[in-house]
Amino acid sequence: MRVLHIIHSVDLKSGGPSHALFSLVKSQVKLGLEPHIFCTDRQASAHWEPRDSFLNQVQSLLPDEIGSLTMLPAIGKKRPWLRYGFSFQCNSSLRSFMEAPATRPAFVHIHGLFSQITSVAARLSLENNIPHAIRLTGALDDVPLSLGNSFLKKCHVRLSTVPALKRASFVHTTSESEAETASKYVPRNQVRIIPLGIEIPTIDISEATSAFQESFPQLKNKPFLLCLSRIHPKKNLELTIKAFHCFAESHPDTHLVIAGEHNSYQEKLARLARDLGVEEKVHFVGFLKQSLKSGALFSASCFLQTSFHENFGISILESMAHGLKAVATPGVASAKYLKPADAGMISEEKPEALAEAVHQVMARGDSSRNESVQSWVQKNMSWDSIAKILEGVYSEYSNAS
C-alpha cells in the first residue's frame, strides 16, 4: 500500500510530530508498506543549516526503503511565513504526485494544521477522491491556539481548517483530551484515537552513557533530573526550575538537566535559576539526539515534564522506553500510561507537590534503567504495533473509496 505523509517540517528540533513521523515510517517499511513524505524545508533553529546539508541529515534518518522524500523550498524565515511555509511549487508538485498512476497514493496522512502544504494536501486529496486523515498534533487545543498570532490562527480555523476537517475521512487524535477538542469541530464518530508509539532503544547502555558523559563531564557520576523538550513557554519550564529548587533543598547533590534547542526564552529561565540560587545546578545542554539523547535518558535519575498542555507528550514514552520513571503534570496526556506501567506519578502543578512526587519515585531505588517499565512499553506502545493499527485503518478507508 502506498501512503503519502504530509508534514510542514521534518526538522527534529521542531518537536514531536517530526519525531513521530520518522519512527512511524520506519515501522511502515518493516510492514511492507510504501511510505512517501512531502514536506517543506522549514527549520526550527535560529541558525539554519544549508539546504543540501539539512536534506542529507533528514535522509540519513530515514530507511533506505522509503518510497521518496520531497522537500519543497518555501519562502520566509520569520513568522507568519515561517509557520505557514509558502512554496510556489506546493500545488503543482502535490497535484502531479497524486494524479500520476505510478505515484497515486492509496491513503494520505496529513500531520498538522496551519500551513500551506497541509491545506493543499487536504484539498487535492478530496479532488482526487483519495481517502485522507488529518492529525491535529494538538494545534486546536486552547494553549497552542493562544500562542503566536492567535487572531490569524482563529481566522484560519474558521475559514480553512474546520471545512477541511469535516471533509476528511477521519480526524486522527492521539488522546481522549484531543478527541474531545476535535469533537467541537466535527462529529465524534469522525474522530479516531490512535496513540503515538515509541522506538525501543537498541543502543548499548554503556556506549550511550559514555558518549553523554564525555560531552558533559560536569555531570559525570552526578544524579540529575532530566527535562527533554523544546524550550518554549507552553512547556512551563519555570515550574520545572521552581520544583527543582524545592527538591534540591533536601537533595543538595542532585542537578537538573534541561535539553532543548537554545533560544531567547532560555535567558529568562537562566535568570530564574540564578534568582533561586540553583544556577550552578541547572544545566542547559542544548538539543540532544541519537546516542547523546539515549545517554541522558539512561543516566538520569528521574524524568520531569511540567507542560501546561501536551496533546500527547512523546517524551514521557521516550523516558519509559529507556526504563526511566517520570513525574508529569495533569496537562500531559501521555502521563496516563505512568500508572499502568508503574513508571512514575502525576502531580499537581505546584513546586512543592512536584518535588515530593520526584522524591517518592526516586526513593524506591528503581527509577532508572527499569527493565519492567521498558518491557511494558515494548508490549503496549511500540511503533510496530501502532503502525499495524494504522495499516488496518488505511485499508478500511481505501477499500471503501
C-alpha positions as CSV (number, residue, x, y, z in Angstrom):
1,M,0.0,0.0,0.0
2,R,1.3,3.4,-1.0
3,V,0.9,6.0,1.8
4,L,1.6,9.7,1.4
5,H,2.6,11.6,4.6
6,I,2.3,15.4,4.6
7,I,4.1,17.5,7.2
8,H,5.1,21.1,7.5
9,S,8.6,20.5,8.8
10,V,10.8,17.4,9.3
11,D,13.3,19.2,11.5
12,L,13.6,17.1,14.7
13,K,14.1,20.3,16.6
14,S,10.6,21.4,15.7
15,G,9.1,18.9,18.2
16,G,7.1,15.7,18.5
17,P,5.3,15.4,15.0
18,S,8.6,15.1,13.1
19,H,10.0,12.5,15.6
20,A,6.8,10.6,15.4
21,L,6.7,10.6,11.6
22,F,10.3,9.3,11.3
23,S,9.5,6.4,13.6
24,L,6.2,5.6,12.0
25,V,7.7,5.5,8.5
26,K,10.4,3.0,9.7
27,S,7.8,0.7,11.1
28,Q,5.6,1.0,8.0
29,V,8.6,0.0,5.8
30,K,9.0,-3.1,8.0
31,L,5.3,-3.9,7.5
32,G,5.8,-3.8,3.7
33,L,4.0,-0.5,3.1
34,E,5.4,2.1,0.7
35,P,5.5,5.4,2.6
36,H,6.3,8.7,0.9
37,I,6.9,12.1,2.6
38,F,6.1,15.6,1.3
39,C,7.4,18.5,3.5
40,T,8.9,22.0,3.2
41,D,12.5,22.9,4.0
42,R,11.5,25.0,7.1
43,Q,13.9,24.6,10.1
44,A,13.3,25.3,13.8
45,S,16.7,26.7,14.7
46,A,17.6,30.3,14.7
47,H,20.6,29.5,12.5
48,W,19.6,27.3,9.6
49,E,21.7,24.5,8.1
50,P,22.4,24.9,4.3
51,R,19.5,23.3,2.4
52,D,21.6,20.4,1.0
53,S,23.2,19.7,4.4
54,F,19.7,19.7,6.0
55,L,18.3,17.4,3.3
56,N,21.2,15.0,3.7
57,Q,20.7,14.9,7.5
58,V,17.0,14.1,7.1
59,Q,17.6,11.4,4.5
60,S,20.2,9.8,6.8
61,L,17.5,9.3,9.5
62,L,15.0,7.6,7.1
63,P,15.1,3.9,6.0
64,D,16.6,3.3,2.6
65,E,13.4,1.5,1.6
66,I,11.2,4.6,1.9
67,G,9.3,5.4,-1.3
68,S,10.5,9.0,-1.6
69,L,11.2,12.3,0.3
70,T,10.1,15.5,-1.4
71,M,11.3,18.7,0.4
72,L,9.8,21.8,-1.2
73,P,11.6,25.1,-1.0
74,A,9.5,27.7,1.0
75,I,9.9,31.4,1.5
76,G,10.4,33.4,4.6
77,K,12.3,32.7,7.9
78,K,10.1,34.8,10.2
79,R,6.5,34.3,11.3
80,P,3.9,34.1,10.0
81,W,5.8,33.0,6.8
82,L,8.0,30.6,8.7
83,R,5.0,28.8,10.2
84,Y,2.9,28.8,7.0
85,G,5.7,27.6,4.8
86,F,4.6,29.0,1.5
87,S,6.1,27.3,-1.5
88,F,5.4,28.2,-5.2
89,Q,5.9,24.5,-6.0
90,C,3.4,23.1,-3.5
91,N,0.3,22.9,-5.5
92,S,1.8,21.6,-8.8
93,S,4.2,19.1,-7.1
94,L,1.5,17.6,-4.9
95,R,-1.0,17.5,-7.8
96,S,1.4,15.7,-10.1
97,F,2.2,13.1,-7.4
98,M,-1.5,12.4,-6.5
99,E,-2.7,12.3,-10.1
100,A,0.0,10.2,-11.8
101,P,-0.9,6.5,-11.8
102,A,2.6,5.5,-10.9
103,T,2.6,7.5,-7.7
104,R,-1.1,8.0,-6.8
105,P,-1.3,7.0,-3.1
106,A,-4.0,4.7,-1.6
107,F,-4.1,7.0,1.5
108,V,-2.9,10.4,2.5
109,H,-2.0,11.1,6.1
110,I,-1.7,14.8,7.0
111,H,0.2,15.7,10.1
112,G,-0.6,19.2,11.4
113,L,-2.5,22.3,10.6
114,F,-1.9,26.0,9.8
115,S,0.5,25.5,6.8
116,Q,0.1,25.7,3.1
117,I,1.3,22.2,2.4
118,T,-1.2,20.6,4.8
119,S,-4.1,22.7,3.5
120,V,-3.3,21.9,-0.2
121,A,-2.9,18.2,0.5
122,A,-6.3,18.1,2.1
123,R,-7.9,19.8,-0.9
124,L,-6.1,17.8,-3.5
125,S,-7.0,14.5,-1.7
126,L,-10.6,15.4,-1.9
127,E,-10.4,16.5,-5.5
128,N,-8.8,13.2,-6.5
129,N,-11.1,11.0,-4.3
130,I,-8.2,9.8,-2.2
131,P,-9.1,8.9,1.4
132,H,-7.2,11.1,3.9
133,A,-6.8,11.7,7.6
134,I,-5.7,14.9,9.3
135,R,-3.8,14.6,12.6
136,L,-4.3,17.7,14.8
137,T,-0.9,17.5,16.6
138,G,-2.5,19.5,19.4
139,A,-2.9,22.6,17.3
140,L,-6.6,23.2,18.2
141,D,-6.1,23.0,21.9
142,D,-6.6,26.2,23.9
143,V,-2.9,26.8,24.9
144,P,-1.5,26.4,21.3
145,L,-4.3,28.5,19.8
146,S,-3.5,31.3,22.3
147,L,0.2,31.4,21.4
148,G,1.8,33.3,18.5
149,N,-0.6,35.1,16.2
150,S,-3.9,33.8,17.7
151,F,-6.0,36.1,15.5
152,L,-4.6,34.6,12.3
153,K,-4.9,31.1,13.7
154,K,-8.6,31.6,14.6
155,C,-9.3,33.1,11.2
156,H,-7.6,30.1,9.6
157,V,-9.6,27.7,11.8
158,R,-12.9,29.2,10.8
159,L,-12.3,29.7,7.1
160,S,-10.0,26.8,6.2
161,T,-9.3,24.2,9.0
162,V,-12.9,23.3,10.0
163,P,-14.1,22.8,6.4
164,A,-11.1,20.6,5.7
165,L,-11.6,18.6,8.9
166,K,-15.3,18.0,8.0
167,R,-14.3,16.6,4.6
168,A,-11.5,14.3,5.9
169,S,-12.1,10.6,6.0
170,F,-11.3,10.9,9.7
171,V,-9.6,13.2,12.2
172,H,-6.6,11.5,13.9
173,T,-6.2,12.3,17.6
174,T,-3.8,10.7,20.0
175,S,-5.6,11.0,23.3
176,E,-9.0,11.4,24.9
177,S,-8.5,15.0,25.6
178,E,-7.5,15.8,22.0
179,A,-10.6,13.8,20.8
180,E,-12.8,16.0,22.9
181,T,-11.2,19.1,21.3
182,A,-11.8,17.7,17.8
183,S,-15.4,16.9,18.7
184,K,-16.0,20.6,19.0
185,Y,-15.5,20.9,15.2
186,V,-16.6,17.6,13.7
187,P,-19.0,14.8,14.7
188,R,-17.5,12.5,17.3
189,N,-17.9,9.4,15.0
190,Q,-15.5,11.1,12.6
191,V,-12.7,11.2,15.3
192,R,-10.4,8.3,15.9
193,I,-8.0,7.9,18.8
194,I,-4.7,6.2,17.7
195,P,-1.9,6.9,20.1
196,L,1.7,7.6,19.1
197,G,4.2,4.8,19.6
198,I,7.8,4.7,20.6
199,E,11.0,3.1,19.3
200,I,12.6,0.8,21.8
201,P,16.3,1.8,22.1
202,T,18.8,-0.8,20.8
203,I,22.0,1.2,21.6
204,D,24.4,-0.3,24.2
205,I,23.8,1.4,27.6
206,S,27.5,1.8,28.4
207,E,28.2,3.2,25.0
208,A,25.4,5.8,25.3
209,T,26.2,6.9,28.8
210,S,29.9,7.2,28.0
211,A,29.0,9.4,25.0
212,F,26.9,11.6,27.2
213,Q,29.5,11.9,30.0
214,E,32.2,12.7,27.5
215,S,30.2,15.5,26.1
216,F,29.1,16.8,29.6
217,P,31.8,15.8,32.0
218,Q,30.4,18.2,34.6
219,L,27.6,15.7,35.1
220,K,29.7,12.6,35.4
221,N,28.6,10.4,38.3
222,K,26.1,13.1,39.5
223,P,22.4,12.4,40.0
224,F,20.2,14.6,37.9
225,L,16.6,15.1,36.9
226,L,16.0,15.4,33.2
227,C,13.7,17.6,31.2
228,L,13.8,16.8,27.5
229,S,11.7,19.2,25.4
230,R,11.5,22.3,23.3
231,I,12.4,25.3,25.3
232,H,9.1,27.1,24.8
233,P,6.6,28.9,27.1
234,K,4.0,26.1,26.8
235,K,6.4,23.7,28.4
236,N,6.1,25.7,31.7
237,L,9.8,25.3,32.4
238,E,9.6,27.9,35.1
239,L,7.6,25.4,37.1
240,T,10.3,22.8,36.4
241,I,13.0,25.0,37.8
242,K,10.9,26.0,40.8
243,A,10.1,22.4,41.6
244,F,13.8,21.5,41.3
245,H,14.6,24.3,43.7
246,C,12.3,22.7,46.3
247,F,13.7,19.3,45.6
248,A,17.3,20.5,45.9
249,E,16.8,21.7,49.4
250,S,16.6,18.1,50.6
251,H,18.7,16.6,47.8
252,P,21.6,19.0,47.5
253,D,23.7,16.7,45.3
254,T,21.1,16.5,42.6
255,H,21.3,18.5,39.4
256,L,18.7,19.5,36.7
257,V,19.4,19.0,33.0
258,I,17.1,20.8,30.5
259,A,17.7,19.5,27.0
260,G,16.3,21.6,24.1
261,E,17.4,23.9,21.3
262,H,18.8,27.2,22.7
263,N,16.7,30.3,22.2
264,S,15.9,33.7,23.8
265,Y,13.4,32.2,26.2
266,Q,16.2,30.2,27.8
267,E,17.7,33.5,29.1
268,K,14.6,34.1,31.2
269,L,14.8,30.6,32.6
270,A,18.5,31.1,33.4
271,R,17.7,34.3,35.3
272,L,15.0,32.4,37.3
273,A,17.6,29.7,38.3
274,R,20.0,32.4,39.3
275,D,17.4,34.2,41.4
276,L,16.5,30.9,43.2
277,G,20.2,30.2,43.9
278,V,20.4,27.0,41.8
279,E,22.1,28.4,38.8
280,E,25.2,26.1,39.2
281,K,23.0,23.0,39.3
282,V,20.8,23.8,36.3
283,H,22.4,22.8,33.0
284,F,21.1,23.8,29.6
285,V,22.7,21.2,27.3
286,G,21.1,22.1,24.0
287,F,19.3,19.8,21.6
288,L,20.3,16.1,22.1
289,K,19.8,13.4,19.5
290,Q,20.7,9.7,19.0
291,S,23.4,8.4,21.4
292,L,23.5,11.6,23.4
293,K,19.8,11.6,23.9
294,S,19.8,8.0,25.0
295,G,22.8,8.6,27.2
296,A,20.9,11.3,29.0
297,L,17.9,9.1,29.5
298,F,20.0,6.2,30.7
299,S,22.0,8.4,33.1
300,A,19.2,10.4,34.7
301,S,17.6,9.6,38.0
302,C,14.1,10.7,37.1
303,F,12.3,12.4,34.2
304,L,10.3,15.6,34.8
305,Q,7.7,17.2,32.4
306,T,5.6,20.1,33.6
307,S,3.9,21.4,30.4
308,F,0.7,23.4,30.6
309,H,-0.6,21.1,27.9
310,E,0.6,18.2,25.7
311,N,-2.0,16.6,23.4
312,F,0.2,13.5,23.7
313,G,3.7,14.1,25.1
314,I,6.1,11.7,23.3
315,S,8.9,12.5,25.8
316,I,7.2,10.5,28.5
317,L,7.2,7.4,26.4
318,E,10.8,8.1,25.4
319,S,11.7,8.2,29.0
320,M,9.8,4.9,29.8
321,A,11.4,3.2,26.8
322,H,14.7,3.8,28.4
323,G,13.5,2.5,31.7
324,L,13.4,5.9,33.3
325,K,10.5,6.7,35.5
326,A,8.8,10.1,35.3
327,V,6.8,12.7,37.1
328,A,4.4,14.8,35.0
329,T,1.6,17.4,35.4
330,P,-2.0,16.6,34.5
331,G,-1.9,18.5,31.2
332,V,0.5,15.9,29.7
333,A,-1.9,13.4,28.0
334,S,0.6,10.5,27.9
335,A,1.1,10.7,31.6
336,K,-1.9,8.3,31.9
337,Y,0.5,5.5,31.0
338,L,2.6,6.0,34.1
339,K,0.3,4.2,36.4
340,P,-0.4,1.0,34.5
341,A,3.3,0.7,33.7
342,D,4.3,1.5,37.3
343,A,6.5,4.1,35.8
344,G,6.0,7.2,37.9
345,M,3.4,9.7,39.1
346,I,1.1,12.5,38.0
347,S,1.5,15.6,40.3
348,E,-0.5,18.8,40.7
349,E,1.1,21.9,39.3
350,K,2.8,23.1,42.4
351,P,6.6,23.2,43.0
352,E,6.3,21.5,46.4
353,A,4.0,18.8,45.1
354,L,6.3,18.0,42.2
355,A,9.3,17.9,44.4
356,E,7.6,15.4,46.7
357,A,6.5,13.3,43.8
358,V,10.0,13.1,42.4
359,H,11.2,12.2,45.9
360,Q,8.7,9.3,46.1
361,V,9.6,8.0,42.7
362,M,13.3,8.0,43.4
363,A,13.0,6.7,46.9
364,R,12.1,3.2,45.7
365,G,15.5,2.9,44.1
366,D,14.2,1.6,40.7
367,S,13.6,4.9,38.9
368,S,16.4,4.4,36.3
369,R,17.0,1.6,33.8
370,N,13.9,-0.2,35.0
371,E,13.5,-3.3,32.8
372,S,9.9,-3.9,33.7
373,V,9.0,-0.4,32.5
374,Q,10.8,-1.0,29.3
375,S,9.0,-4.3,28.8
376,W,5.6,-2.7,29.3
377,V,6.4,-0.1,26.7
378,Q,7.6,-2.7,24.2
379,K,4.5,-4.8,24.7
380,N,1.9,-2.0,24.6
381,M,3.3,1.1,22.9
382,S,5.9,0.1,20.2
383,W,5.7,1.8,16.8
384,D,5.4,-1.6,15.2
385,S,2.1,-2.2,16.9
386,I,0.8,1.3,16.2
387,A,1.8,1.1,12.5
388,K,-0.1,-2.2,12.3
389,I,-3.2,-0.5,13.7
390,L,-2.9,2.3,11.2
391,E,-2.4,-0.1,8.3
392,G,-5.8,-1.6,9.1
393,V,-7.4,1.8,9.3
394,Y,-5.9,2.9,6.0
395,S,-7.2,-0.3,4.3
396,E,-10.6,0.3,5.8
397,Y,-11.0,3.6,4.1
398,S,-9.1,2.9,0.9
399,N,-11.2,-0.2,0.3
400,A,-14.4,1.8,0.8
401,S,-13.4,4.6,-1.6
